Each structure stands twice: as C-alpha cells, then as structure tokens.
Amino acid sequence: MSTTGATADPLAALGSLPGVAESVESVRKAVDRVYGHRIMRRRSNAITSEAALRGARGSAALSGADWALEEVRRRTDFSGDAEARVLGAALRLTAEAGQLLSIWRQSPLRVLARLHLVAAAGREDAAVGRPRQAGEPVDEPLVELAPPGAAEVSGRLEGLSQLIIAGSSAPALVTAAVVHGELLALRPFVSHNGLVARAAERIVLVGSGLDPKSVCPAEVGHAELGRAAYVAALDGYVSGTPDGMAAWITHCAKAVELGARESTAVCEALQRGAA
C-alpha cells in the first residue's frame, strides 16, 4: 500500500469505495447484537474467553492446522508436531494481543515485533522478532504471491506505522482490514505472518472500541469463509484497484460478522444452559 500522493488521511477515502459503507453498517449491527445480549451483562468474561479460543482455532486453521474445537480445548501440550506448534502459536498470540492494546497506537512496529517473537517462541533464529532482511526466505504457504523485497517491506511498514500513529477518521473495520491486508501482502517476517496479521487485525478491532471486549473473533469468520476465498480477497488487496480493495474490506467485514454470529450463538447456548 503506497501513500505517495495520498491525502492526509488516505484510509478515510477507502470508506467510500463501493459496498464498504454498507459493510461497515452491517458489522456495527452484528456487533451491537452481541453486546446487547442479556448474557453479556452477566457473563461477558466467559464469552470473551470462548471467543479467544475459537478465534485462535480459526487463525490456526488458515495456517494449515485445522483442528476440531474440542481437540483444541482438550489439548494442553502444543509442542509436538508442526500443526500443534501452529495451534500453540495462535493461542499465544490471542492471549498476547490484549496486552499490547495501549502500545499499538504509539508504536505499532514494536507491537508487530512482539507478536512475531511470541508466535515463534522456542525458535532459535536471529530473524525472530524483526523484519526479514535481504536474502532471507519467507515461510507462508497459504500466500503464494511473490513476497516484496526487504527494502520495500521496510518502507511500507514504516508507512503503515505512520498511518496508525497519525490516526484516521476511517471506520475501525477499514483500518483493521488494511492492517491485515498489508501485513499479509508484505509477509514482513520469516515465518508466522498470517497469524501475526490476524492478531494485528484483532488489536485494531478491540483497541478502536468497535469490539472492546474482544467477543467478535474475525478469525472465526475468515476460517468459515475458507482459505480459497481468503486468498482471492487478498489478491484484490494486492491489486490496489478500487474494486480489489473494496472486495478485501468487505471480505473482512463478513468475517467479523460471522465472528459476531458465533459469539451470539455462544450467548444463546449459555442462556439455555447448554454450554
């Protein structure tokens, strides 16, 4: 995402793309339904915890570890095979994201470095916790697009950081989608980029006040929509065209809606005493 020649608030312009305003309104209504549920007044902590678990499972599924929810709930050791390590990384990121909200607006690059450090915990590698350098490979099998070079990554990360620090009048959904899409497009780290990108999206959605209790896990929706649709929408973002950007933002909106629907179902199950 280039800001060359852009307005002072380039993210705001994205809100006027075809279908985006409607998606923003639809998400707001879906989030309001969750927060207005009577169970949220009494057991919001339980809903938050369940959303975190389901969100981590969804993010891991997109990164190739598609485990049943009950298996994730039952398992205590995630240090085994590659899929178990992906699940462990997703769970750690979900837990860590909530601790980084106050830092994000002041130092987003510091937060991203921390997220990668958490995701790659246990990996003995000098590249952990910093953007990749020239010649370093990228391990992100879901995204087949050629990764940008290290110099472009550095420049675009700095541009993204400046946008976050400056703030925007754009809806939180738009900012979250751009952060998510830019990190997926750049793949700034040698590993775990998808997990980090989705954790950053969560941070924006929570920190913006759209989903302050973190009960609308977009990761659930992204997983439900499927890997093929996720990659196709990302292609739209990478194209940089108005239609492509709109397609990515509306895809992210649908994911948040589905996450909200998931937590609404959890609320209803708790109300019935079935969960």
C-alpha positions in Angstrom: 0.0 0.0 0.0 1.6 3.2 -1.1 0.8 6.6 0.3 2.6 8.5 -2.4 0.4 11.5 -3.4 -2.2 10.4 -1.0 -4.4 12.7 1.1 -3.6 13.5 4.7 -6.0 10.7 5.7 -5.7 8.1 2.9 -7.6 5.4 4.9 -10.7 7.6 5.0 -11.1 7.5 1.2 -11.4 3.7 1.4 -14.7 4.1 3.3 -16.4 5.5 0.2 -15.5 2.5 -2.0 -18.5 0.5 -3.4 -20.1 -1.6 -0.7 -17.8 -0.6 2.1 -20.2 1.8 3.9 -22.9 -0.9 3.8 -20.4 -3.5 5.2 -19.4 -1.1 8.0 -23.1 -0.6 9.0 -23.8 -4.4 8.8 -20.8 -5.1 11.1 -21.9 -2.5 13.5 -25.4 -4.1 13.8 -23.9 -7.5 14.2 -21.6 -6.3 17.0 -24.5 -4.5 18.7 -26.5 -7.7 18.7 -23.8 -9.5 20.7 -23.2 -6.7 23.1 -27.0 -6.3 23.6 -27.5 -9.9 24.5 -28.6 -10.4 28.1 -25.9 -13.0 28.8 -23.2 -10.3 28.0 -24.3 -8.4 31.1 -23.7 -11.3 33.4 -21.1 -13.5 31.7 -19.0 -11.3 29.4 -15.8 -12.8 30.6 -16.9 -16.3 29.6 -17.9 -15.0 26.2 -14.5 -13.3 25.8 -12.7 -16.5 26.8 -14.7 -18.6 24.4 -14.2 -16.1 21.6 -10.4 -16.2 22.2 -10.3 -19.9 21.9 -12.4 -20.1 18.8 -10.5 -17.2 17.2 -7.2 -18.9 17.8 -8.6 -22.1 16.3 -9.8 -20.3 13.3 -6.5 -18.5 12.7 -4.6 -21.7 13.0 -6.9 -23.4 10.6 -6.0 -20.8 7.9 -2.3 -21.5 8.6 -2.8 -25.2 8.0 -3.7 -26.6 11.4 -7.5 -27.2 11.1 -8.3 -28.9 14.4 -11.7 -29.6 15.9 -12.6 -27.1 18.6 -12.9 -29.7 21.3 -9.4 -31.0 20.4 -8.0 -27.6 20.9 -9.9 -27.2 24.2 -8.7 -30.6 25.4 -5.1 -30.3 24.4 -2.6 -28.9 26.9 0.7 -29.6 25.1 1.3 -27.8 21.8 5.0 -28.6 21.4 4.7 -31.7 19.3 4.3 -31.8 15.5 4.1 -28.8 13.2 0.4 -28.4 13.4 0.4 -28.5 17.2 3.0 -25.7 17.1 0.9 -23.6 14.8 -2.0 -24.0 17.3 0.2 -23.1 20.2 1.4 -20.0 18.4 -2.2 -18.9 17.6 -3.2 -19.4 21.2 -0.2 -17.4 22.5 -0.9 -14.6 20.1 -4.5 -14.4 21.1 -3.5 -14.1 24.7 -0.8 -11.6 24.0 -2.8 -9.3 21.8 -4.8 -8.0 24.7 -1.7 -6.9 26.5 -0.5 -4.8 23.6 -3.5 -2.5 23.0 -2.0 0.5 24.8 1.2 0.3 22.8 -0.3 -0.1 19.4 -1.2 3.5 18.6 2.2 4.7 19.9 4.5 2.1 18.4 2.8 -0.4 16.0 6.2 -1.7 14.8 7.2 -2.6 18.3 3.9 -4.5 18.7 4.4 -6.4 15.4 7.9 -7.4 16.5 6.5 -8.6 19.8 3.8 -10.6 18.1 6.3 -12.4 15.9 8.5 -13.1 19.0 5.5 -14.6 20.7 4.4 -16.6 17.7 7.9 -18.0 17.1 8.7 -18.8 20.7 11.2 -21.6 21.0 12.6 -21.0 17.6 16.4 -20.4 17.7 16.8 -17.9 15.0 18.3 -14.4 14.8 15.4 -13.4 12.5 12.8 -13.8 15.2 11.2 -10.6 16.3 12.4 -8.4 13.5 11.5 -7.8 9.8 13.3 -10.1 7.4 16.4 -9.0 5.7 17.6 -9.3 2.1 18.0 -12.9 1.1 16.0 -14.4 4.0 13.3 -16.8 2.9 9.6 -16.5 3.8 7.6 -19.4 5.2 4.0 -18.7 4.5 2.5 -21.5 2.4 -1.0 -20.1 2.3 0.0 -17.0 0.3 1.7 -17.9 -3.0 2.3 -14.3 -4.2 5.9 -13.4 -4.6 6.9 -11.6 -1.4 8.2 -8.0 -1.7 11.9 -7.4 -1.1 13.3 -6.4 2.2 13.7 -2.7 1.3 10.1 -2.5 0.1 9.0 -4.2 3.3 10.8 -1.7 5.5 9.4 1.3 3.7 5.9 0.0 3.6 6.0 -1.0 7.3 7.2 2.5 8.2 4.3 4.0 6.1 1.8 1.7 7.8 3.2 2.7 11.2 2.9 6.4 10.4 -0.8 5.9 9.3 -1.6 4.2 12.6 0.2 6.8 14.8 -1.4 9.7 12.9 -4.9 8.2 13.3 -7.7 8.2 10.8 -11.4 9.1 10.5 -11.9 5.8 8.7 -14.1 3.3 10.3 -12.3 0.8 12.5 -13.2 -2.0 10.2 -11.4 -0.3 7.3 -8.3 0.3 9.3 -8.3 -3.3 10.6 -8.7 -4.6 7.1 -5.8 -2.5 5.7 -3.5 -3.6 8.6 -4.4 -7.2 8.0 -4.1 -7.0 4.2 -0.8 -5.0 4.3 0.9 -7.5 6.6 -0.3 -10.5 4.5 0.9 -8.8 1.3 4.3 -7.9 2.8 4.9 -11.0 4.9 7.5 -9.0 6.8 8.8 -11.8 8.9 10.4 -15.1 8.0 7.5 -17.1 9.5 4.0 -16.9 11.1 3.0 -13.9 9.0 -0.6 -15.0 8.7 -1.0 -15.5 12.4 0.6 -12.1 13.1 -1.6 -10.3 10.5 -4.8 -11.7 12.0 -3.7 -10.9 15.6 -3.0 -7.3 14.4 -6.5 -7.1 12.9 -7.8 -8.2 16.3 -5.8 -5.5 18.1 -7.3 -2.8 15.8 -10.9 -4.0 16.2 -10.6 -4.2 20.0 -8.4 -1.1 20.5 -10.7 1.0 18.3 -13.7 0.4 20.6 -15.6 -1.5 17.9 -15.2 -4.7 19.9 -13.8 -3.7 23.2 -14.4 -7.0 25.0 -13.0 -9.0 22.1 -16.1 -11.1 21.6 -16.4 -10.9 17.8 -13.4 -13.0 16.5 -12.9 -12.2 12.9 -10.6 -15.2 12.7 -13.6 -17.5 13.1 -15.2 -15.8 10.1 -12.1 -15.9 7.9 -11.8 -19.7 8.6 -15.5 -20.2 7.9 -15.3 -18.3 4.6 -12.5 -20.6 3.6 -8.8 -20.4 2.5 -9.7 -20.1 -1.2 -11.9 -17.0 -0.6 -9.3 -15.5 1.8 -6.6 -15.8 -0.8 -8.8 -14.5 -3.6 -9.8 -11.5 -1.5 -6.1 -10.8 -0.7 -5.4 -10.8 -4.4 -7.8 -7.9 -4.6 -6.0 -6.0 -1.9 -2.6 -6.6 -3.6 -4.0 -5.3 -6.9 -4.5 -1.9 -5.3 -7.6 -1.2 -7.5 -10.7 0.3 -6.0 -12.7 -2.9 -6.7 -10.0 -5.1 -5.3 -9.6 -3.0 -2.1 -13.4 -2.9 -1.7 -13.5 -6.7 -2.1 -10.9 -7.2 0.6 -12.6 -4.8 3.0 -16.0 -6.3 2.5 -14.5 -9.8 2.9 -13.0 -8.8 6.3 -16.4 -7.3 7.2 -18.1 -10.6 6.5 -15.5 -12.3 8.7 -16.3 -10.0 11.6 -20.0 -10.5 11.2 -19.5 -14.3 11.3 -17.4 -14.0 14.4 -20.2 -11.9 16.0 -22.7 -14.5 15.0 -20.5 -17.2 16.6 -20.5 -15.4 19.9 -24.2 -14.7 19.7 -24.7 -18.4 19.4 -22.5 -19.0 22.4 -24.6 -16.5 24.4 -27.8 -18.3 23.4 -26.3 -21.6 24.4 -25.3 -20.3 27.8 -28.7 -18.8 28.2 -30.3 -22.2 27.6 -27.8 -23.8 29.9 -26.5 -26.0 27.1 -22.9 -24.7 27.2 
